[in-house]
Amino acid sequence: MVASPLAEPSSAAASSLAANPFTLGNGLAVVATALLVFVSVGVIYLSTVEWRDRRRRGSPSARS
């Protein structure tokens, strides 16, 4: 008898999947989250530096 691909996995296969929760999809999700955080922090940093520079250039003490 041939098992259907949609059939419930055997208990041995289910236990091996539970033993290794780190899959390719989980790894990609972790990498995507890390890149999102890295880019977001970089944008916030550059925006802050530009805002401080613009404020410094516009102050009266910097014009003398």
N, CA, C and O atoms as a GROMACS GRO file, in nm:
protein
  256
    1MET      N    1   0.084  -0.118   0.000
    1MET     CA    2   0.000   0.000   0.000
    1MET      C    3   0.088   0.124   0.000
    1MET      O    4   0.182   0.133   0.079
    2VAL      N    5   0.060   0.219  -0.086
    2VAL     CA    6   0.137   0.342  -0.098
    2VAL      C    7   0.073   0.448  -0.010
    2VAL      O    8  -0.048   0.468  -0.014
    3ALA      N    9   0.157   0.516   0.069
    3ALA     CA   10   0.106   0.621   0.158
    3ALA      C   11   0.082   0.749   0.079
    3ALA      O   12   0.160   0.783  -0.010
    4SER      N   13  -0.023   0.816   0.112
    4SER     CA   14  -0.055   0.944   0.049
    4SER      C   15   0.040   1.051   0.101
    4SER      O   16   0.075   1.049   0.219
    5PRO      N   17   0.083   1.144   0.016
    5PRO     CA   18   0.171   1.251   0.064
    5PRO      C   19   0.101   1.342   0.164
    5PRO      O   20   0.167   1.414   0.239
    6LEU      N   21  -0.031   1.340   0.167
    6LEU     CA   22  -0.105   1.424   0.259
    6LEU      C   23  -0.138   1.352   0.389
    6LEU      O   24  -0.202   1.408   0.477
    7ALA      N   25  -0.095   1.227   0.401
    7ALA     CA   26  -0.125   1.148   0.520
    7ALA      C   27  -0.047   1.202   0.640
    7ALA      O   28   0.054   1.270   0.625
    8GLU      N   29  -0.096   1.169   0.758
    8GLU     CA   30  -0.030   1.210   0.881
    8GLU      C   31   0.109   1.145   0.886
    8GLU      O   32   0.123   1.028   0.850
    9PRO      N   33   0.211   1.219   0.930
    9PRO     CA   34   0.344   1.159   0.940
    9PRO      C   35   0.347   1.056   1.053
    9PRO      O   36   0.271   1.064   1.149
   10SER      N   37   0.436   0.960   1.037
   10SER     CA   38   0.447   0.858   1.141
   10SER      C   39   0.503   0.921   1.268
   10SER      O   40   0.559   1.030   1.263
   11SER      N   41   0.487   0.854   1.379
   11SER     CA   42   0.533   0.909   1.507
   11SER      C   43   0.685   0.927   1.508
   11SER      O   44   0.735   1.018   1.572
   12ALA      N   45   0.758   0.841   1.438
   12ALA     CA   46   0.904   0.854   1.432
   12ALA      C   47   0.943   0.981   1.355
   12ALA      O   48   1.033   1.054   1.397
   13ALA      N   49   0.876   1.006   1.244
   13ALA     CA   50   0.905   1.127   1.166
   13ALA      C   51   0.864   1.252   1.242
   13ALA      O   52   0.934   1.352   1.238
   14ALA      N   53   0.752   1.247   1.311
   14ALA     CA   54   0.706   1.363   1.388
   14ALA      C   55   0.801   1.392   1.503
   14ALA      O   56   0.827   1.509   1.533
   15SER      N   57   0.852   1.289   1.568
   15SER     CA   58   0.944   1.313   1.679
   15SER      C   59   1.078   1.367   1.629
   15SER      O   60   1.141   1.445   1.699
   16SER      N   61   1.122   1.327   1.509
   16SER     CA   62   1.247   1.380   1.457
   16SER      C   63   1.231   1.526   1.416
   16SER      O   64   1.325   1.605   1.427
   17LEU      N   65   1.113   1.563   1.368
   17LEU     CA   66   1.088   1.704   1.336
   17LEU      C   67   1.083   1.788   1.462
   17LEU      O   68   1.132   1.901   1.464
   18ALA      N   69   1.025   1.735   1.568
   18ALA     CA   70   1.017   1.809   1.694
   18ALA      C   71   1.155   1.821   1.758
   18ALA      O   72   1.181   1.918   1.829
   19ALA      N   73   1.243   1.726   1.733
   19ALA     CA   74   1.376   1.729   1.792
   19ALA      C   75   1.464   1.834   1.725
   19ALA      O   76   1.559   1.882   1.787
   20ASN      N   77   1.436   1.870   1.599
   20ASN     CA   78   1.516   1.968   1.527
   20ASN      C   79   1.427   2.082   1.480
   20ASN      O   80   1.380   2.081   1.367
   21PRO      N   81   1.403   2.181   1.568
   21PRO     CA   82   1.314   2.290   1.528
   21PRO      C   83   1.379   2.390   1.432
   21PRO      O   84   1.308   2.473   1.375
   22PHE      N   85   1.510   2.384   1.413
   22PHE     CA   86   1.579   2.477   1.326
   22PHE      C   87   1.575   2.424   1.183
   22PHE      O   88   1.650   2.333   1.147
   23THR      N   89   1.488   2.483   1.103
   23THR     CA   90   1.475   2.443   0.964
   23THR      C   91   1.524   2.557   0.875
   23THR      O   92   1.561   2.663   0.925
   24LEU      N   93   1.523   2.534   0.747
   24LEU     CA   94   1.566   2.638   0.653
   24LEU      C   95   1.475   2.760   0.663
   24LEU      O   96   1.522   2.873   0.660
   25GLY      N   97   1.347   2.737   0.676
   25GLY     CA   98   1.252   2.849   0.688
   25GLY      C   99   1.277   2.930   0.814
   25GLY      O  100   1.271   3.053   0.811
   26ASN      N  101   1.304   2.862   0.925
   26ASN     CA  102   1.334   2.933   1.050
   26ASN      C  103   1.464   3.012   1.037
   26ASN      O  104   1.474   3.124   1.086
   27GLY      N  105   1.563   2.953   0.972
   27GLY     CA  106   1.690   3.022   0.953
   27GLY      C  107   1.675   3.147   0.868
   27GLY      O  108   1.733   3.251   0.898
   28LEU      N  109   1.597   3.136   0.761
   28LEU     CA  110   1.573   3.252   0.676
   28LEU      C  111   1.496   3.360   0.751
   28LEU      O  112   1.521   3.479   0.731
   29ALA      N  113   1.403   3.320   0.835
   29ALA     CA  114   1.328   3.418   0.914
   29ALA      C  115   1.418   3.491   1.012
   29ALA      O  116   1.403   3.612   1.032
   30VAL      N  117   1.512   3.420   1.072
   30VAL     CA  118   1.607   3.484   1.165
   30VAL      C  119   1.697   3.581   1.090
   30VAL      O  120   1.720   3.692   1.137
   31VAL      N  121   1.747   3.540   0.974
   31VAL     CA  122   1.834   3.628   0.895
   31VAL      C  123   1.758   3.751   0.848
   31VAL      O  124   1.811   3.862   0.853
   32ALA      N  125   1.634   3.733   0.802
   32ALA     CA  126   1.554   3.847   0.756
   32ALA      C  127   1.526   3.944   0.870
   32ALA      O  128   1.530   4.065   0.851
   33THR      N  129   1.498   3.891   0.989
   33THR     CA  130   1.473   3.977   1.104
   33THR      C  131   1.599   4.053   1.142
   33THR      O  132   1.593   4.172   1.172
   34ALA      N  133   1.713   3.985   1.141
   34ALA     CA  134   1.839   4.052   1.175
   34ALA      C  135   1.871   4.163   1.075
   34ALA      O  136   1.915   4.271   1.114
   35LEU      N  137   1.850   4.138   0.946
   35LEU     CA  138   1.874   4.241   0.846
   35LEU      C  139   1.779   4.359   0.862
   35LEU      O  140   1.819   4.474   0.846
   36LEU      N  141   1.654   4.330   0.894
   36LEU     CA  142   1.556   4.437   0.915
   36LEU      C  143   1.597   4.525   1.032
   36LEU      O  144   1.589   4.648   1.023
   37VAL      N  145   1.641   4.464   1.142
   37VAL     CA  146   1.685   4.541   1.258
   37VAL      C  147   1.810   4.621   1.224
   37VAL      O  148   1.821   4.738   1.261
   38PHE      N  149   1.905   4.560   1.153
   38PHE     CA  150   2.029   4.628   1.117
   38PHE      C  151   2.002   4.751   1.029
   38PHE      O  152   2.057   4.858   1.054
   39VAL      N  153   1.918   4.736   0.928
   39VAL     CA  154   1.887   4.847   0.838
   39VAL      C  155   1.809   4.956   0.912
   39VAL      O  156   1.834   5.074   0.892
   40SER      N  157   1.716   4.916   0.998
   40SER     CA  158   1.637   5.014   1.073
   40SER      C  159   1.727   5.096   1.166
   40SER      O  160   1.712   5.218   1.173
   41VAL      N  161   1.818   5.030   1.236
   41VAL     CA  162   1.910   5.102   1.325
   41VAL      C  163   2.000   5.195   1.243
   41VAL      O  164   2.028   5.307   1.285
   42GLY      N  165   2.045   5.150   1.128
   42GLY     CA  166   2.128   5.235   1.042
   42GLY      C  167   2.055   5.358   0.993
   42GLY      O  168   2.112   5.467   0.991
   43VAL      N  169   1.930   5.343   0.954
   43VAL     CA  170   1.851   5.457   0.909
   43VAL      C  171   1.828   5.556   1.023
   43VAL      O  172   1.839   5.677   1.004
   44ILE      N  173   1.797   5.503   1.141
   44ILE     CA  174   1.777   5.592   1.257
   44ILE      C  175   1.906   5.666   1.291
   44ILE      O  176   1.902   5.786   1.320
   45TYR      N  177   2.019   5.596   1.287
   45TYR     CA  178   2.148   5.660   1.315
   45TYR      C  179   2.180   5.770   1.214
   45TYR      O  180   2.216   5.881   1.253
   46LEU      N  181   2.166   5.739   1.086
   46LEU     CA  182   2.197   5.840   0.984
   46LEU      C  183   2.102   5.958   0.991
   46LEU      O  184   2.144   6.072   0.970
   47SER      N  185   1.976   5.934   1.020
   47SER     CA  186   1.880   6.044   1.033
   47SER      C  187   1.916   6.133   1.150
   47SER      O  188   1.908   6.255   1.140
   48THR      N  189   1.957   6.073   1.262
   48THR     CA  190   1.995   6.151   1.380
   48THR      C  191   2.120   6.234   1.353
   48THR      O  192   2.126   6.351   1.391
   49VAL      N  193   2.220   6.176   1.288
   49VAL     CA  194   2.343   6.248   1.257
   49VAL      C  195   2.313   6.364   1.162
   49VAL      O  196   2.365   6.474   1.181
   50GLU      N  197   2.229   6.341   1.062
   50GLU     CA  198   2.194   6.448   0.968
   50GLU      C  199   2.116   6.559   1.037
   50GLU      O  200   2.138   6.677   1.010
   51TRP      N  201   2.025   6.522   1.128
   51TRP     CA  202   1.946   6.622   1.201
   51TRP      C  203   2.037   6.706   1.290
   51TRP      O  204   2.020   6.828   1.297
   52ARG      N  205   2.133   6.642   1.359
   52ARG     CA  206   2.224   6.718   1.445
   52ARG      C  207   2.313   6.809   1.361
   52ARG      O  208   2.341   6.922   1.401
   53ASP      N  209   2.359   6.762   1.246
   53ASP     CA  210   2.444   6.844   1.160
   53ASP      C  211   2.366   6.963   1.105
   53ASP      O  212   2.418   7.074   1.100
   54ARG      N  213   2.242   6.940   1.063
   54ARG     CA  214   2.159   7.048   1.012
   54ARG      C  215   2.132   7.152   1.121
   54ARG      O  216   2.134   7.272   1.095
   55ARG      N  217   2.108   7.106   1.243
   55ARG     CA  218   2.083   7.197   1.355
   55ARG      C  219   2.210   7.275   1.387
   55ARG      O  220   2.203   7.395   1.417
   56ARG      N  221   2.327   7.208   1.381
   56ARG     CA  222   2.454   7.276   1.410
   56ARG      C  223   2.484   7.382   1.304
   56ARG      O  224   2.531   7.491   1.338
   57ARG      N  225   2.459   7.350   1.176
   57ARG     CA  226   2.485   7.447   1.070
   57ARG      C  227   2.393   7.569   1.078
   57ARG      O  228   2.432   7.678   1.037
   58GLY      N  229   2.274   7.551   1.131
   58GLY     CA  230   2.180   7.660   1.138
   58GLY      C  231   2.190   7.745   1.263
   58GLY      O  232   2.124   7.848   1.272
   59SER      N  233   2.273   7.705   1.360
   59SER     CA  234   2.283   7.782   1.485
   59SER      C  235   2.366   7.908   1.462
   59SER      O  236   2.456   7.908   1.379
   60PRO      N  237   2.334   8.016   1.538
   60PRO     CA  238   2.408   8.143   1.521
   60PRO      C  239   2.555   8.132   1.560
   60PRO      O  240   2.638   8.202   1.503
   61SER      N  241   2.590   8.047   1.655
   61SER     CA  242   2.730   8.037   1.698
   61SER      C  243   2.816   7.973   1.589
   61SER      O  244   2.937   7.996   1.586
   62ALA      N  245   2.758   7.893   1.502
   62ALA     CA  246   2.835   7.827   1.397
   62ALA      C  247   2.861   7.924   1.281
   62ALA      O  248   2.950   7.897   1.199
   63ARG      N  249   2.788   8.033   1.271
   63ARG     CA  250   2.805   8.125   1.158
   63ARG      C  251   2.919   8.225   1.179
   63ARG      O  252   2.956   8.295   1.084
   64SER      N  253   2.975   8.234   1.297
   64SER     CA  254   3.081   8.332   1.321
   64SER      C  255   3.218   8.281   1.284
   64SER      O  256   3.316   8.353   1.298
   0.00000   0.00000   0.00000
